Amino acid sequence: MKFAISLAALAAVLVASPALAASSKKDSAIEQAKPTVADVESFVATAEKQLFDYSVDASRMGWINATYITDDTDALAAKFGAQGTEMSVRFALEAAKYKDVPGLSDDIKRKLDILRGGIVLPAPTTPGAATELNEIATRLQSAYGKGKGTLNGQPINGSDIEAAMGANRNPAQLKEMWASWHDSVGAPMKPDYVRLVDIANKGARELDYKDVGAMWRSGYDMPADAFAALTEKLWSEVKPLYDELHCYTRTKLNEKYGDAVQAKTGPIRADLLGNMWAQEWGNIYDIVAPKGAGDLGYDIGDLLNAKGYDPVKMVKTGEGFYSSLGFAPLPETFWQRSMIIKPQDREVVCHASAWDIDNKDDVRIKMCTKVNSDDFVTIHHELGHNYYQRAYNKQPYLYLNGANDGFHEAIGDFVALSITPQYLVDIGLMDPAKVPSAEKDIGLLLRQAMDKVAFLPFGLLVDKWRWGVFNGAIKPAGYNDAWTQLRLQYQGIVPPVERPDDAFDPGAKFHIPGNTPYMRYFLARILQFQFYKASCDQAGWKGPLHRCSFYGNKEVGAKLNAMLEMGASKPWPDALEAFTGTREISGEAMIEYFAPLQAWLKDQNKGKQCGW
C-alpha cells in the first residue's frame, strides 16, 4: 500500500493513465499467440515500472487533497483516481490471463495474484465507469472530512466532536452529538454509496471474483471462504473475554446513569461508551475503574501537559522508541512535510494516517494532534506504519506492503503496548516513585481492555456488513437495519435514538466512505499481542506480560526489522514465523495478557445477568 490508511480513491486503487488502456501491438500479439514465461515476466516488469512511476504523483495528489480539501483538489483527486483505476483494471485483467501459464516462478505467480486482486475498488471496463467510481469515492471522503455534528445546537467538527464524546458525561448531550453526527454525515452519503457498490461489483466480476467482498478476502494467502472462517475462529477465541467486559461495563454505566438511561440488562446504549462508534471504551475508564486498584495514579495526557509537551515533541518521543530499537531516525523531510497539527485556515481530513509518498524515504504522518493519551498512543501506531514502509523500500513495487494488511496495523499497535509505566519512567515522563504497584495490575489491565478488547467485535463487523452489501445479502433498503443488527449481535450495543428509514449510519465511520477494508484492524488486535509476547520473550522478560517494555532492546529491533524488510514478498505465515516462531495466528497471546483481568471480571459479574 502506498500509505497506511486509504484516503479516497487514490488509496483504493493502484494507479494510472487512461491513455494506457488501449492495448499495444505487443499486447495484441501476446493475446493471439500462446504466452511464454518470458512474455509474462516482461508484462510484470512493465506493470511494476508504470505503477511505481505513477504512484508518486498519485500519492502527492492524495496528500494535497487530504490536507487542502477544496473543489479543485477534489476534482484532481478524482481524475487521478480514475486514471489509476483504469490502469489497475487493465493490469488485473491481463494478469488473470497469465496466471495459468506453465513454468512460472513462485515470485511471478505471487505478483500476478497481487495485480489481479490488489484493487480495493475495481471499475469495469465500461467507458466512464472508472471516472464515475472515483468521483463518487472522492465525494464521499470529502463529505466526511467536512462533516459536522452539533453540541447544544452549535456546529462542531469531526475531531472536536470525537474529543467531546470521550470527555462529556451528560447523556442528553451525548445523544445529541451521536444523532447529529450520524444524521448529518452518514445519511446524505447513501445514494452515492449504493451506486459505488454497483459499479465496483461489476469491476470485480470482470476480474472473475463473485463480488468486491470476495475479492478483498482473497488477499490473505488462502481461499476467500477459508479466510472468513478464520476470522470467526479468532472471534470465538476472544469472545468470552469481551462478554465479561461488556457485562461489567454495563453494570458500571447503570450505576452512574440509572435505569432510565442504561438498563441493568440487555445491550449498552452506544453513545455512553466514550467513543462515537463505541469501538473503544477507554475514555470512560473513570466510570468503570475499581476502587483502589482502579486509581492508576497517573494519566498520560496529564503527564504530557505537566512536562510541557506539544504535538511535535510527542512525535519526537514516538520516534525515540523506534530509535531505541536500533532503527535509523526519521528523515528531515518527515518533519518538514508532515501535518502534525490541524491547520486553522482550511478543511482537512483529520483522521490519522501514515504516508509513503515516493516508495523510498518521503514518509509522513497526517494528524490533528491533541496533547492527550489517545494521540500519544496513536503517534506510536502511525510511526509503526512509517518504519514498516521504510524497512521494505528495497522490495519490488508489488511487494511494497505488509505481509498482510493486518501486519501493517499491528506493528505500531504492539509497540504501543510497550507504553507501560516503566517506559514512561525511561523517557522521563513519570516519576519512578509514582509507578503503580502490583496491586494496581487489575486497573492497568482494565484500562487496556477498554480499548483493546472492546474493539474486537467492531473490528470484525464493519467488513462483515460490507461483505453482505457486496454479495447482495444486504439490500440498499436494509443497509442501516443490517448495520444496527450486526452491532447488536457482535457488540451488544444499540443506538441512543430510533433510526429513521433513510439513515445510513455506516457512513458516519470514516472507513466506509474512505473505502478502507477494515478486517486489517481486527487482525491487528490479535497479531499485536503475538508480536508483543514474542518481543518480551526475546527480551528475556520474566514478569507479568502486561508490564513488559522492550524499549531499548536492539535484539528485538533487529529481529523485527528482518520481518519488516520482507514486505509482501512472502505469504504472511512466513513473515509471522520469522518473528514469532509460529505460522498460526491465534488469540492465545491476548488471552494470556488479560488472564488476570478475565478472572477478576468473572468474579465481579457473579450473580449478574450477562449477555444481551
N, C-alpha and C positions, 0 to 999 in steps of 0.2 A: 504494500500500500504506500502511496506517496506520502500521506500523512495519516496520523493515527486515528483521528476521528473524522469521518466523512463530513463534508460541508457542501451540500447541493450536488448537482450532477457531476461536477468536476471530480468529486471523490467517488461518485457512483460508477464511473467508467474508467477505462484505462487511458484513452487519448485519441486525437487525430484530425484529419482534414478531409472534407467531403470530396475533394478532387482526387483523392487516392482511392475512392470507392470503385472507380472504373478499373476493370481488370486489364492488366498489361498483356502484351502479346505473349510474354513468357508464361503468365498465369494461364492463358488460354491453351497454350501448348501443353502445359502440365495436366490440364483437365482432359485433353484429348489423349495424351499418352499415359501409360501406367507410371505413376510417380515412383522415383527411386529414392533410396535413402539419402543420396546427395541432394535431390530436389527438396526433400523435407528439411534437411539441415540448412539449406540455403534459405528456405522460407522462414524458418525460426530465427536465423541470424538477421534477416531483413526486418522481421517484425520487431525484434528486440531493439534494433537500431532506431527505427522510426518511433517506437513507443518511448524510448529514452529521450530522444530529442524533443518530442512534443511535450513530454511530461513536465519539463522545466517551465515552459511557457504556461502550460495549464495550471501548474501549481502557483506560479506568480499571480495569474489572474484570479485563482481561487482565494489567494491571500488578500488581494486587494478587495474583492467582493465581500469577504468576511469582515474586513476591518474598515471598509468605507462603503456601507450599503447605500447605493443610490439607484435611480432608474437606469443610469448609464452602466454602472458596474453590473447590475442585474442582467442587462441586455448582453453585455460582453461575456459574462459568465455562461449565460445560456448558449451563446454562439460557440464558445469553446467546448462546452459540454456536448453540444450536438455534433461537432466535429469529432470529438473523442468517441462518442457512441458509435458513429458510423465506422470509424477505423476499427474500434474494438470488435464490432459485429462482423466486419469483413474478415478480420484475423480469426475470429472464433469459428466462422463458417468454414474457412479454409482449413483450420486445424482439425475440424471434425472430419474432413475428407481424408486426412492423412493419418488418423490415429491408428488404423489397422494395417498400415504398410509394414510388411515383414522386414525384420532385421534392424529395427530402430533401437538405439541405445536407451537405457532406462532414463538417462538425462533428457533426451529429446522427447520421449513419451511423457515425462513429467511436465515439460514445458508446453507440450501440446494440450495437456489436460488443463493447465493453468490458463492458457489462451482461450480455451473453449469455455471454461466455467468461471473465469475471473471477472466477469462483468456484473456489477450489482444490479443495474437496471438496463437490461438489453433492449434495444429498439429493433423492431422488424425492419426489413429492407424496403418496405413501402415508402415511396417518396414523401418526404416531410415528416415522417414518424419520429426520427431522431430529434429534429428541431422541436417538434411539439412536446416530446417527452422531457427534453431538457429545459424548455421554457416553463413547464409545469414544475419540475423539480426545483428550479431556481426560485420561482414564485413562492413555493411552499416554504423554502428555507428563509427567504426574506420576510415572509409574513410572520414566521416565528421570531426572527430577530427583532422585528419592530413591535412585537406583541406586548400588550399591557393588560393588567387587571386593575382592580380598584381596591382601595382601603379607605373606609369611611367616605366612600363615594368619590374619592380623588384618584386619578390615574397613578399607577405605579408600574415601573418597567420590570422586565424579566429578572434581572439579577437582584433588584431590591425586593421584589415580591418573594423570591426564594429565601432571602435572608429573613424577611419578616415572618414567613411561615415557620421558620425554625425558632424564632425568639418569642413570638406572640403566644399568649396563653388565654386569650379571650375567644371563647368558642363561636360567638357571633361574628367576630372579625375574621376568624379563620375560615368560617363558612363563606363569608363574602369573598375573600381572596380566592378560595378554591373555585367557587362557582364562576366568578367573573373571569378568571384566567381560562378556565375550560370553555366558557361560552364565547369569549371574545377572540381567543387564539385558535382553539380547536374547531369549533363549529363551521366557520367560513371555509375551511380547507376541504370539506368533504367532497364536493363535486370534482375538484381537481384531483383528489386522491383516487376517486373511482376511475377517472379517465387514465391516470397514471398506471393503475393496476392493469387495466385492459391493454394498454399499449405494451407494457413490459412483458406481460404474459405471452403476447403474440411473438415478441422477440425471443423469449425463452423457448417456445415451441419450435421456432425455426432452427434453434440450436440443438434440437432433439431432447429437450427436457420437458417434463409434464407441465411445469409451471415455474415461476420465479422461485418459489419456496424450495422446490426440489433442486433447483439449480444451486441455491445457497447451501443446501445440506450436502451437496456433492463435493464441497471443497474441504473435506476433512479426512482424506485418505481412507475412506470407507464408503460403502453404498449409502445413499441418502436415507433409506429406511433404518439401516443399522445405526446411523448417527442419531436419528430421532429416538431410537430405543436406548442409546447410551445416555442421552440427556435425562430420560425418565429414570433410568437406573441410578444415576448420580443423585437425582432429586430424592429417590426413595431412601438413599443412604443418609441424607442430611435432614429430611423432613421431620423426624421425631424431635430433633433439637429445635427446629423452627416452631413446632407445635407447642413445646414447653414455653418458649419465649413469648409467643402470641398470648398464651393463657395468662402468664404473669403480667405482661404489659397491659392487657385488657383490665385486669383487676386493679392495677395502679391508676389507670385512667378513670375507672369507675369511682375509685376513692377520691380522686381530685375533682371530677366534674359532676358526679351524681348520676343517678339512673336516667334522668331526663335527657342528658347529653350522651352518655355512654353506658349502655346496659351491662349488667354483670355477666351475661352470657351472650353467645352469638358473635357476629362479626364486629370488627372495630370500625368506628367512623373514620374515614380516610384522612380528613383534614386535621385530626388530633395528633398525628404521629410525627410532626415536626418537619415534614417534607411535602412539597406539592403533590408528589406521586406516591407518597407513603412507601418509597423504595428503600429509604434508610431512616432509622429512627433515633440516631444518636443525639439529635438536637433536643430530645425530650428526656435525656438521661436524668435530669434533675427531678423529674416526676417519678421515675422508676427506681432511683438509686436506693439501695437498702440502707437503713440507719447504721451508722458506724462504718461498716465496710464500704458503703457506697460513697462516702466522702473521701475522694481520692487525694484531696489536699492540694490539687493544682488543676488549672485549666490551661491548655497550651496557648489559647488566644490571650489570656491574661498575662502569661509569661512573656509572650512576644511583645505585647504592649508595654509591659514593665521595663523591658530591655530596649525599648525604642526601635523595634523592628519596623521597617517599612516593606512594601511588597518586593522591592528589588533585593533587599537583604534576605528576605525569606527565600527567594530563588537562589541566591548565593549559598545559603545554608543547604538547600537541596543538592546543589552541585557538589558541595563539600562531602556529602555522604558518598556519592559515587567516586569522588577523588580518593576517599579513604580506602576504597576497594582496589585502587590502582588504575582507575580509568583516567584518561587524559582530560584536562579541563575543557569546558565548552569553548568554542571559537569566539573571538571578539565580535564577529558578526551576529552571534546569538544575542548579545546584549544590545547591539545597535538596532536590530531588526525585529525582535520580539515585541509583542504587545502585552505588557505585564499589567498595566493599569488601564481602566476604561477611559477612553478619550471623552472629553466633555462636549466636543463640538460636532459629533456625528453619530449616526447609528452604526452599531457593530454587532456581531454575533458574540455574545459574552460566554457562550458555552465553551468551557476549557478544552483546548486541543493542542496537539503537538504536531509539528510540520517538518517535513524534509523537502526542501524546495528543489535542490539540484542533484539529489542522489549521492551527494558527497559529504559536504561539511556545512551547508547552509541550513542548519536545523534551527527551529524557533518554537516558542510556545505562544499561545494566544489565550489570555485570561483577563478577566476584570477582577483582579486580585483584591481581596479584603484581608486585613490583618486579623485572622481568626484561625481556629484549629482546623476547620474543614479545608480551607485553602492551603494551609501548611502541608496537610496530607496530600491534597491534590497536586501540589507542586512536585512532591517526590514521585507521584504517579506519572505525571506528564513527562517529567525528565527521563523516566524509565523508557518511554517511547523514543525519545531523542537518542539516548545512549544505545538502544537496540538498533535504531536506524543507522547510526554511525558505525556500529560494530559490523554490520553486514554490507557496508557500502562498496566492498570489493567484489560482491557477488554479481553475476549477470543480472540484467534488468528484471527478468521474470522471477528471480529469487530475492528481490529486494522487499522482503516481507518477513513476518514472523513465521515460525514453524506452523502455526495456525493462528487465526485472529485472536483466540483466547490467550495464547502466549504473549502477544503484544500487550494486552491489557494486564496480564498477571505480573509482568516484570516490575513495573512501578508499584503495583499493589503489594507484592511480597517485600519490597524494600520498605514500603510504608509500615508494614507490620513491625519493622525494627525500630519504629519511633516509640521506644519504650522509655520509662523513666531514666534508665541508665544512659541511653543515648542523649536524652535531654541534658543530663549532667555532663556528659562528654563534650557537648558543644557549648557548654557554659550557659545554658538556658535555665537550668534548675539548680538550686542549692542542694548539694549532696545530703544535707541534713533533712531535706524535705522529701526524699524518695519514699514513696509509700511502702509500708512494711508488708510482710507476707499476709497479715490479716486483711489487707485491702485487695487481695487477689480476686475475690469474687466481684468486687466493684470494677476492677480493671478489665476482667473478662466480660462482664455485663456491658460495660461501655463499648467494647469492641463488637460484641454480638449485636448490639442495637444497630450497627451499620452492616457488619459482615454477614451475619446470619439473616437479619431481617430482609436483606436484599435478594436472597436466593430465589424465592418464588417469583418476584417481579422480573428478575433476570431471565427466568425461564418463560414466562407467559407472554412477553412482548412479541417474540418471534412465533410462539405457538399461535397467537392471534393472526400474525401476518401469514403464516403458513396456511391457516384456514381461509384467509381472504384470498390469497393467491390461488389456492386449489378450488375455490368456489364453494367450499363448505359453508363459509360465512358470506352471505349476500350483502350488497350495499345497504339494503333496508335494515339489516340486522347488525351492522358494524358496531354500533355502540352497545347494544344489548349483549353481544358476544364478548366485548371488552369487559363490561361490568361483570358478566358471569365468570369469566376467567379470573378476574381479580378476586371475586368471592371464593371461587374454587381453590385457587392456589394460595392467595394471601390472607383470605378471611377478612376482607375489608369491604365496605360499602360506601358509596358517595354520601356526602352530608346532606344533599338535596335530591329531589326527584329529577331525573334527567329527561329533557324533552325529546320528542321524536327525531328532531333534526340535530341532536347533539353528535359531536364527533370527538369524544374525549381522548382517543389515542393521539389526535393531532396536537394536543397540549403537551406532549412529551417530545422533546427535540428530535430523538432518533427516528420518529415516524416521518415527519416532514423532511428531515435530513436524510432519509433513506439509508440509514446506517444499520446493517444487521446487528442484532442485539445479543444473540446467543454467546458471542465472544465474552460478554461480561459475566454471564453465568459460569462459563468455563473458567474464566479468570478467577472467580471467587473460590473455585475448587483448587485450581492449579497453584494459586499463590501460597496456599498452605503446604502443598507438596514441595514447592520451591523453598519455602521458609524452613520447613523441617530439615530438608536436605542441607541447607546452608548452616543451620545450627548444628547438625551432626558433623558436618565438615569442620566447623569451628571448634568442635570438642565441647559444646555446651552441655552442662550436666544438670542444670536447674530446671524449674518448670518451663515448658516450652514457650509459654506466652511472655516470659521475662527475658527471653533471649534477644540480644542485639549482636549482629555480626559486623557492626560498624568498625572500620579499620582493619578488617581481615582480608588481606590481599590474596590469600589462598582461595577463599570463596570467590573473590573477584576474578581470579584467573580462570577458575572452572566455569563461572558464569559467562565470562567473555567467550570461552570456547563454544558454548551453546549458542550465544547470540550471533557469533560470526557465521554460523551455519545458515542463518536466514531461513528461507523456504526451500533450501536446496535438497532437503531430505524429508521423508514422511515424519510427521510430528512425533510418533513414538520413538524414533531415533534421537531426536533432539531431547525429549524428556529423559530418555535413558542416559544420555551424555552427562546430564547434570544431576539427576536424582537416582540413577541406577535401576529404575523400573520403567517398563513400557506401558504401564496401565495407569490411566487417570483414575483417581479414586478420592472419595470423600473422607477416607480414614484419617488423614493428617489433620483435617479440620475438626473432626470429632475428637481426636486426641487433644488438640489445642484447647477445646472448650469442655473437655470431660468434667473438670471440677464444677464448672458452671451448670452443666446439664444436670448433674446430681443435685446441686443446690436448688435449681428451678423445680425439679420434681418434688422436692421436699416442700417448697413454698406453695406448690399447686395442689397439695393433698387436700381432698375434700372439695375442690373446685370442679365445676362442670366445664372441662376444657373442650376444645373443638368449636365448630360453628355450623 
